[in-house]
Amino acid sequence: MHSSGRCFCSASACIGVFVSLIVGAIIGVLSAFGIISVGTYTLWIVLVLAFTLLFLVLLALLLAAITADSPLGSCLRGCAAILLASILGTIIVALVLSFVSASSLIAFSIVIAIEAFFFTLMLIALIAFISCILWTIRA
C-alpha cells in the first residue's frame, strides 16, 4: 500500500504547489496594497502552528518506525518529504519575516508572499497526509 500513499501525496503535492503559488502571489499583492496587514500576532500563530505540526510529524515518524506495516508508515513514506519541507519553510520564512522591516514595502511583500506559499503548502500537505491515512484505513 505504500505505493498508493506515495502516488496520492505526489499528486496532491503537485496541485498543492500550484495552489500555493497562486495564494502566495495573491496575498503578496494584497499585502503590497495594504489590504492585508501581517502583524506580530499573525506571525506567532503561524510559528506555533508550524512548530506544533513539526512535533506531531516527528512523533508520527517515531510511531511509524515502531509499528511494522501501518497506514501511518505507508502514508509517511509518501508524504513526509513535502510535509517536512513545507513546515521547515514556514518556520524559516516566519523567522526571516520577524527581521524584515515593514518600511521596505517591496521586500516585506515578497517575504509575506513566500510565507503564504509555504503556509498554504503546509496546510495542503497536512490535508493530503490525513486523507491518505483515512483512505488507507478505509481500504
Secondary structure, DSSP 8 states (H G I E B T S, - for coil): -HHHHHHHHHHHHHHHHHHHHHHHHHHHHHHHTTSS---HHHHHHHHHHHHHHHHHHHHHHHHHHHSSS-HHHHHHHHHHHHHHHHHHHHHHHHHHHTTS-TTSHHHHHHHHHHHHHHHHHHHHHHHHHHHHHHHHHH-
